Every structure is written in C-alpha cells, then in structure tokens.
C-alpha cells in the first residue's frame, strides 16, 4: 500500500515535523511523493529547506511501522478523501489553502452538491435566533439547498437540526477527530448527521479539539459553499473569522440585521456597513444565486 501515492499523502499528513504548507511545497516538486521516502533526513532538509530537526522528525515518522499500520487501519475504517481524488469537492479545491486530506462519515455524494450555503453565528444566540435560522433556511431546504455548518453550540446546531427536521441535506465540519466530538452534548446530533448527511474533519480520528483548529476548520465551512449566511455575531468572534475567510475566497456574504440593543447583532451590523448583503428572507439569497450562477453548470 505504501507504493500508492494516495496512501503516501494520507500517511505524510499524519507525520510530525511538517505542516500542510510544507506538504503542498513537496507536492509541487514531486507529485508522486515517492522520492521523499527514499531520502535521508539530511537530504529532506536540503531539498525542501526544512529545519533539520523537523526533517529528522519527519524521517522517523515516514519509516515508523506503528504510524504506517495506524494509517492503514484508518483508511480501512473511514472514508478518506484526498486532494488527488476525483471526488474531492471542486469548490474547496479552488480556495487558497485547501485541506489536503479530509476524513468523512456519512454520504460522500454531498461533497459536490450544489447549491450550498454555510450558516454560521453565535454560540450564545439570542432567544429569537432559532426562529431566524428556520425562517431563512427552510425555503432553501425546500429548494434542495445543502446547509453547511460547524456543529458548534448555538446557531450552527440550529442550522443542522432544522435541516434534518425538514429532511434536508447537511454537512458538519469539525475542529477535532471523530473520536473526540466537541461539544460533547452534540454527540446525538453528530450521529444524526452521520446517518442522514455528512460529517467532515481535516483531523485524524484520534485528534482532540484544540483552540487553533476552529479557525482552521472555518475556511472549509466557507469554502464548501457559494455563500455564507451570518445569523448573529459579536464584533469579535469565530463567526467574523469565517466571514473574513469567505471574503478571501471570493464567496458571497449574507447578513441578518437585528436589534441595536443586542451584543449578538453588533457584528452583523458591522458587516452590513462594510458591504455584506443584508437579507430578510430566503428570496434575497435565491435571487443572488440565480443572478450569479447558471443552474445548468452544476448538478443539483
């Protein structure tokens, strides 16, 4: 199996001493990744301008039987999609920093489903947030839209739950591996999405949640979608980070206005001032989709 370029990419992504950016650099020089396995630590350091300590760690991992066996086991027990695969989502491949490897549970056919929209917002939503989510996404679900979110508490959770309640399709993108669902209280929601939608993670199954994972996973949430819908957001929040990433990716940003007396809507109002599209009903989003994209260019 180690003679397979797909295996080598998955294995390399599990190695210590190297980042996603370095793997991208190596791929540009050697798309087969074969030469890497034939190099010494010194040669790796020289060829890819990698600090020697990192190169030594990488060399050890490349030839570690335990890690090789673990990678083979994960491939046998999980759906794994690499950027080299035909089924890798085309929308995601177009972003600046696409994930090289994705772990999936559920319906992989959803990876290239269009149209799709990311729905994000506060982890501490207002009392009317769930009504806002339902009012705006139920007509989209009825029009066969895919709803993407991050399975966090609050607005993310509402988006997934409402989609499933309406027999729609949803993708959840995690900031941890499948063995460490976060937050723990969404374990049942995780299982429901696995059964009726798709759960994705850039992180191997045994990866615990970490603070820096969530901004990283946000680029995947926005990257999978034609646009991002912000329900509620404080001025400084993970939601606003996702918006920045959506804008960098050239994606549409839709924002719901709210009360001037709520902290949860300050970010939304700032986005509107900055030029985000104000939306008060689903037709605002549907009209924008129709005006920008020819439906016959996509399979729905």
C-alpha positions in Angstrom: 0.0 0.0 0.0 2.9 2.4 0.7 3.6 2.3 -3.1 0.3 4.1 -3.6 0.6 7.9 -3.9 -2.8 8.3 -2.2 -1.6 6.3 0.8 1.7 8.3 0.9 -0.2 11.6 1.0 -2.5 10.4 3.9 0.5 9.0 5.7 2.5 12.2 5.2 -0.3 14.3 6.6 -0.1 12.2 9.8 3.6 12.8 10.2 5.3 15.1 12.8 7.8 17.8 11.7 5.8 19.0 8.8 2.9 21.3 8.1 0.2 21.5 5.4 2.1 24.3 3.7 5.3 22.2 3.5 3.4 19.2 2.1 2.0 21.5 -0.6 5.5 22.6 -1.4 6.7 19.0 -1.6 3.8 18.0 -3.9 4.7 20.8 -6.3 8.2 19.3 -6.6 7.2 15.7 -6.6 3.5 14.9 -7.2 4.2 11.2 -6.5 5.8 11.8 -3.1 7.9 8.7 -3.9 11.3 10.4 -3.6 10.6 11.6 -0.1 10.5 8.1 1.2 13.9 7.4 -0.3 15.7 10.4 1.2 17.8 10.7 4.4 16.9 13.4 6.9 19.8 15.5 5.6 18.5 15.2 2.0 15.0 16.1 3.1 16.2 19.2 4.9 18.3 20.3 2.0 15.8 19.6 -0.8 12.8 21.3 0.9 14.6 23.9 3.1 13.2 22.2 6.1 14.9 22.8 9.5 17.0 19.7 10.3 15.1 18.9 13.5 11.8 18.9 11.5 13.4 16.8 8.8 14.7 14.3 11.3 11.2 14.0 13.0 9.6 13.6 9.5 12.1 10.9 8.5 11.4 8.9 11.7 7.7 9.2 11.1 7.9 8.2 7.4 9.6 4.9 8.4 7.6 4.3 11.6 5.8 0.9 11.3 3.3 1.9 14.0 2.2 5.0 12.2 2.1 3.1 8.9 -0.2 0.5 10.5 -2.4 3.1 12.1 -2.8 4.9 8.7 -3.7 1.6 7.0 -6.3 1.0 9.8 -7.8 4.4 9.4 -8.1 4.0 5.7 -9.9 0.7 6.2 -12.4 2.1 8.7 -13.1 5.7 7.5 -13.9 7.5 4.3 -10.8 9.5 3.5 -10.8 12.0 0.6 -7.5 13.5 -0.6 -7.0 16.4 -2.9 -5.7 13.9 -5.5 -9.1 12.2 -5.7 -11.7 12.9 -8.3 -14.5 13.2 -5.7 -12.7 15.9 -3.8 -15.1 18.9 -3.8 -14.3 21.3 -6.6 -15.5 24.3 -4.6 -13.0 23.5 -1.9 -10.1 22.9 -4.3 -10.5 26.4 -5.5 -9.7 28.1 -2.2 -6.2 29.4 -1.4 -5.3 26.8 1.3 -7.4 23.7 0.6 -7.2 20.8 3.1 -5.0 18.0 1.6 -6.9 15.2 3.4 -10.4 15.0 4.7 -12.0 12.3 6.9 -15.6 11.7 6.3 -18.6 9.9 7.9 -21.9 9.7 6.0 -23.0 10.4 2.5 -19.9 11.4 0.4 -22.2 12.3 -2.5 -22.9 15.6 -0.7 -19.3 16.7 -1.3 -20.1 18.3 -4.7 -23.8 19.1 -4.1 -25.0 22.4 -5.3 -26.4 24.9 -4.4 -24.9 25.0 -0.9 -24.7 27.7 1.7 -22.8 28.0 5.0 -24.9 29.0 8.0 -22.9 30.4 11.0 -23.4 32.5 14.0 -23.1 33.0 17.8 -22.5 30.2 20.2 -24.6 32.2 22.6 -27.5 33.2 20.5 -30.5 35.3 21.3 -33.9 33.9 22.1 -35.1 34.6 18.5 -32.0 33.1 16.8 -33.6 29.7 16.1 -36.6 31.4 14.5 -34.3 33.4 12.3 -32.5 30.3 11.1 -35.7 28.4 10.4 -37.3 31.3 8.6 -34.3 31.8 6.3 -33.2 28.2 5.6 -36.4 26.3 5.4 -37.3 27.7 1.9 -33.7 26.9 0.8 -34.0 23.3 2.0 -37.3 23.0 0.1 -35.3 24.1 -3.0 -32.8 21.3 -2.4 -30.0 23.5 -1.0 -27.3 21.9 1.1 -26.7 23.5 4.5 -23.1 23.6 5.8 -22.1 24.5 9.3 -19.7 23.6 12.2 -21.8 21.7 14.7 -21.0 24.2 17.4 -23.5 25.2 20.1 -26.0 27.8 19.1 -26.6 28.9 15.5 -24.5 26.0 14.0 -26.5 23.5 16.0 -29.8 25.1 15.0 -28.9 25.0 11.3 -28.2 21.3 11.3 -31.2 20.4 13.4 -33.6 22.4 11.3 -32.2 20.9 8.1 -32.6 17.4 9.4 -36.1 18.1 10.7 -37.1 19.2 7.2 -35.5 16.2 5.5 -32.8 18.3 4.0 -29.1 17.6 3.5 -26.3 19.0 5.7 -22.6 18.8 6.2 -20.9 19.4 9.5 -17.2 20.3 9.6 -15.5 19.5 12.9 -12.5 21.0 14.7 -11.5 17.6 16.1 -11.2 14.0 15.1 -14.3 11.7 15.2 -13.2 10.1 18.5 -13.5 13.4 20.3 -16.8 15.1 19.4 -17.0 18.7 20.5 -19.1 19.9 22.2 -19.9 16.5 23.9 -23.6 17.5 24.2 -23.9 17.3 20.4 -23.0 13.7 20.2 -26.5 12.7 19.2 -26.5 15.4 16.6 -23.2 14.0 15.3 -24.8 10.6 14.9 -27.9 12.0 13.2 -25.8 13.9 10.7 -23.7 10.8 10.0 -26.9 8.9 9.4 -28.6 11.5 7.2 -25.9 13.8 6.0 -22.1 14.1 6.1 -19.5 14.9 8.8 -16.1 16.1 7.7 -12.8 16.7 9.5 -9.4 17.7 8.4 -8.0 16.0 11.5 -7.3 12.3 12.0 -9.9 10.4 14.2 -7.7 10.5 17.3 -7.2 14.2 17.3 -8.5 16.1 20.3 -10.2 19.5 19.8 -7.8 22.5 20.1 -8.3 26.2 20.0 -6.4 26.7 16.8 -8.3 24.0 15.0 -11.6 26.0 14.9 -10.3 29.0 12.8 -8.7 26.4 10.5 -11.8 24.4 10.0 -13.8 27.6 9.3 -12.1 28.0 5.9 -13.5 24.6 5.0 -17.1 25.7 6.1 -17.0 28.8 3.9 -15.0 27.0 1.1 -17.7 24.3 0.6 -20.4 26.9 -0.2 -21.5 29.5 -2.7 -22.0 31.9 0.2 -22.1 32.3 3.9 -25.1 33.4 5.9 -24.5 35.1 9.2 -27.4 34.9 11.6 -25.9 36.5 14.7 -22.3 37.5 15.6 -20.4 39.7 18.0 -17.8 42.0 16.6 -15.0 39.8 17.8 -15.9 36.1 17.3 -15.1 33.0 15.4 -18.1 33.9 13.1 -16.3 37.0 12.0 -13.1 35.0 11.2 -15.2 32.7 9.0 -16.6 35.8 7.2 -13.0 37.0 6.6 -12.2 33.7 5.1 -15.3 33.6 2.9 -14.4 37.1 1.5 -10.8 36.0 0.8 -12.3 33.0 -1.1 -14.4 35.3 -3.2 -17.7 33.9 -1.7 -20.9 35.9 -1.1 -21.7 37.0 2.5 -25.3 37.5 3.6 -26.1 39.1 6.9 -29.3 39.3 9.0 -29.9 42.6 10.8 -31.1 42.6 14.4 -31.8 44.7 17.5 -29.4 47.5 18.2 -29.7 46.5 21.9 -28.1 43.1 21.5 -24.4 42.2 21.5 -25.1 39.3 19.2 -26.0 41.6 16.3 -23.2 44.1 16.6 -21.0 42.0 14.2 -23.9 41.7 11.7 -24.4 45.4 11.6 -20.7 46.0 11.1 -20.7 43.6 8.2 -23.6 45.4 6.6 -21.8 48.7 7.0 -18.8 47.0 5.3 -20.9 45.9 2.3 -22.3 42.5 3.2 -25.7 41.8 1.7 -28.5 42.4 4.1 -31.1 39.6 3.9 -34.5 39.5 5.5 -35.9 36.4 3.7 -34.7 33.5 1.7 -35.6 35.0 -1.7 -32.8 37.5 -1.2 -30.4 34.5 -1.3 -32.2 32.7 -4.1 -32.2 35.7 -6.3 -28.5 36.3 -5.8 -27.8 32.7 -6.7 -29.8 32.9 -9.9 -28.2 36.2 -10.8 -24.6 34.9 -10.5 -24.7 31.2 -11.4 -26.2 29.3 -14.3 -28.0 26.4 -12.9 -27.2 24.1 -15.8 -23.4 24.4 -14.9 -24.0 22.5 -11.7 -25.5 19.1 -10.7 -28.1 19.7 -8.0 
